[in-house]
Structure formats: structure tokens, C-alpha cells
Amino acid sequence: MTEKLTLKERAVRGYWSIVGIVSALILSLQPVLADDIWSRFSTIMKDVYGELVGISTICLLYTSPSPRDMRRS
């Protein structure tokens, strides 16, 4: 007993089949790529931290009082 599927139903089944296959592939490759992912994440975080330190230093120097302002108070 085969049921006739409409084009839309076949498309939906095909879509979810592809989603399932891609998900299984990603999950199976995750342990292999984990080392690369963490090393890349570490590099990105070091870059972000470096930028934050630079911005914080500039803000600190910009907002600190000048010696002339210190004499007035």
C-alpha cells in the first residue's frame, strides 16, 4: 500500500532528510574538528582581549585629568 504524496509533502520529507543527514555528519565530525575549533577560539579571544586592553588604555588616558587641572583643585 503506497500512498501518493503531493509535491509539497515530498519536498518537506526531502528537506528533513537532508537536515538529518547534515546533522549526523556534523555530529560525527565534531570530535575531529574540536581541536581546531578551540585553537581558533583561543586566537580570537586573544585578539579581542588585546583590542579591549588598547581601548581601555586610550579611554583611561583621555579621561584622566591633566596636571593643569590638578593644580586648579
Backbone as CSV, one residue per row, in Angstrom:
resi,resn,N_x,N_y,N_z,CA_x,CA_y,CA_z,C_x,C_y,C_z
1,MET,0.831,-1.169,0.000,0.000,0.000,0.000,0.889,1.251,0.000
2,THR,1.007,1.793,-1.116,1.775,3.032,-1.219,0.810,4.188,-1.300
3,GLU,1.159,5.212,-0.584,0.301,6.385,-0.599,0.892,7.410,-1.553
4,LYS,0.050,8.116,-2.212,0.501,9.155,-3.134,0.797,10.414,-2.337
5,LEU,1.997,10.920,-2.498,2.386,12.149,-1.821,2.339,13.304,-2.804
6,THR,1.934,14.437,-2.295,1.944,15.627,-3.142,3.374,16.121,-3.270
7,LEU,3.588,17.008,-4.194,4.919,17.572,-4.409,5.417,18.292,-3.151
8,LYS,4.532,18.992,-2.480,4.901,19.707,-1.256,5.316,18.731,-0.160
9,GLU,4.585,17.648,0.007,4.918,16.657,1.037,6.262,15.997,0.730
10,ARG,6.506,15.697,-0.550,7.802,15.110,-0.911,8.935,16.090,-0.664
11,ALA,8.691,17.367,-0.947,9.714,18.386,-0.710,10.023,18.506,0.779
12,VAL,8.972,18.472,1.602,9.169,18.584,3.055,9.938,17.370,3.567
13,ARG,9.580,16.180,3.119,10.306,14.970,3.540,11.755,15.007,3.080
14,GLY,11.969,15.464,1.857,13.333,15.578,1.340,14.157,16.578,2.135
15,TYR,13.540,17.698,2.463,14.230,18.728,3.256,14.669,18.171,4.599
16,TRP,13.744,17.502,5.307,14.083,16.986,6.636,15.073,15.832,6.545
17,SER,15.054,15.095,5.464,16.057,14.044,5.273,17.443,14.660,5.137
18,ILE,17.530,15.729,4.359,18.820,16.417,4.184,19.281,17.025,5.502
19,VAL,18.359,17.624,6.250,18.709,18.193,7.558,19.245,17.101,8.483
20,GLY,18.605,15.942,8.489,19.064,14.835,9.335,20.432,14.329,8.932
21,ILE,20.672,14.198,7.638,21.975,13.719,7.162,23.073,14.720,7.500
22,VAL,22.820,15.990,7.266,23.823,17.024,7.570,24.089,17.083,9.072
23,SER,23.050,16.965,9.880,23.241,16.971,11.342,24.075,15.782,11.794
24,ALA,23.797,14.617,11.248,24.585,13.435,11.597,26.040,13.608,11.174
25,LEU,26.254,14.198,10.018,27.624,14.431,9.544,28.364,15.410,10.451
26,ILE,27.689,16.479,10.845,28.318,17.463,11.736,28.656,16.830,13.078
27,LEU,27.735,16.060,13.625,27.978,15.419,14.912,29.104,14.388,14.829
28,SER,29.227,13.722,13.698,30.292,12.729,13.576,31.651,13.390,13.385
29,LEU,31.685,14.580,12.807,32.957,15.277,12.592,33.362,16.150,13.771
30,GLN,32.474,16.364,14.695,32.744,17.275,15.807,33.994,16.898,16.596
31,PRO,34.201,15.625,16.988,35.423,15.317,17.736,36.694,15.580,16.936
32,VAL,36.646,15.397,15.637,37.822,15.626,14.798,38.148,17.107,14.718
33,LEU,37.121,17.930,14.623,37.325,19.365,14.454,37.427,20.124,15.774
34,ALA,37.194,19.458,16.887,37.157,20.155,18.178,38.477,20.839,18.489
35,ASP,39.582,20.176,18.213,40.880,20.776,18.499,41.081,22.043,17.672
36,ASP,40.708,22.003,16.408,40.844,23.179,15.567,39.911,24.298,16.007
37,ILE,38.710,23.937,16.406,37.743,24.940,16.840,38.255,25.663,18.084
38,TRP,38.776,24.911,19.054,39.243,25.546,20.296,40.496,26.371,20.077
39,SER,41.372,25.935,19.197,42.557,26.746,18.936,42.170,28.043,18.230
40,ARG,41.202,27.971,17.312,40.721,29.180,16.625,40.008,30.100,17.625
41,PHE,39.190,29.528,18.497,38.502,30.309,19.517,39.503,31.015,20.417
42,SER,40.557,30.310,20.799,41.580,30.896,21.661,42.258,32.075,20.969
43,THR,42.560,31.927,19.699,43.192,33.012,18.944,42.265,34.224,18.865
44,ILE,40.988,33.981,18.593,40.032,35.081,18.501,39.911,35.794,19.839
45,MET,39.833,35.047,20.930,39.702,35.668,22.249,40.940,36.479,22.615
46,LYS,42.120,36.013,22.232,43.340,36.794,22.486,43.303,38.102,21.719
47,ASP,42.841,38.058,20.465,42.735,39.281,19.674,41.728,40.253,20.284
48,VAL,40.577,39.729,20.703,39.546,40.575,21.307,40.066,41.181,22.610
49,TYR,40.732,40.374,23.426,41.270,40.880,24.690,42.298,41.979,24.437
50,GLY,43.146,41.770,23.427,44.142,42.794,23.088,43.490,44.099,22.669
51,GLU,42.429,44.007,21.873,41.709,45.212,21.454,41.064,45.905,22.654
52,LEU,40.478,45.127,23.559,39.842,45.722,24.741,40.860,46.434,25.623
53,VAL,42.033,45.846,25.776,43.079,46.489,26.587,43.503,47.794,25.934
54,GLY,43.653,47.780,24.616,44.029,49.007,23.906,42.980,50.090,24.040
55,ILE,41.720,49.738,23.880,40.639,50.715,24.005,40.552,51.237,25.433
56,SER,40.712,50.357,26.411,40.650,50.781,27.815,41.777,51.751,28.140
57,THR,42.958,51.491,27.602,44.094,52.381,27.849,43.843,53.756,27.250
58,ILE,43.314,53.793,26.040,43.018,55.077,25.396,41.966,55.836,26.195
59,CYS,40.917,55.150,26.645,39.862,55.806,27.440,40.412,56.322,28.761
60,LEU,41.289,55.551,29.379,41.874,55.972,30.649,42.724,57.231,30.462
61,LEU,43.541,57.246,29.412,44.373,58.423,29.166,43.532,59.634,28.789
62,TYR,42.452,59.417,28.055,41.600,60.517,27.619,40.837,61.128,28.784
63,THR,40.423,60.323,29.739,39.603,60.830,30.834,40.408,61.218,32.070
64,SER,41.699,60.918,32.089,42.487,61.285,33.271,42.758,62.788,33.262
65,PRO,42.783,63.418,34.429,42.974,64.873,34.486,44.410,65.259,34.116
66,SER,44.543,66.390,33.496,45.872,66.879,33.141,46.515,67.527,34.375
67,PRO,47.819,67.714,34.357,48.477,68.376,35.515,47.914,69.774,35.758
68,ARG,47.531,70.489,34.705,46.964,71.817,34.882,45.639,71.746,35.640
69,ASP,44.821,70.718,35.335,43.566,70.560,36.050,43.806,70.202,37.514
70,MET,44.879,69.483,37.785,45.185,69.089,39.154,45.570,70.308,39.986
71,ARG,46.243,71.298,39.388,46.662,72.496,40.138,45.449,73.365,40.499
72,ARG,44.413,73.340,39.689,43.243,74.180,39.945,42.436,73.709,41.148
73,SER,42.470,72.431,41.430,41.611,71.956,42.517,42.281,71.971,43.853
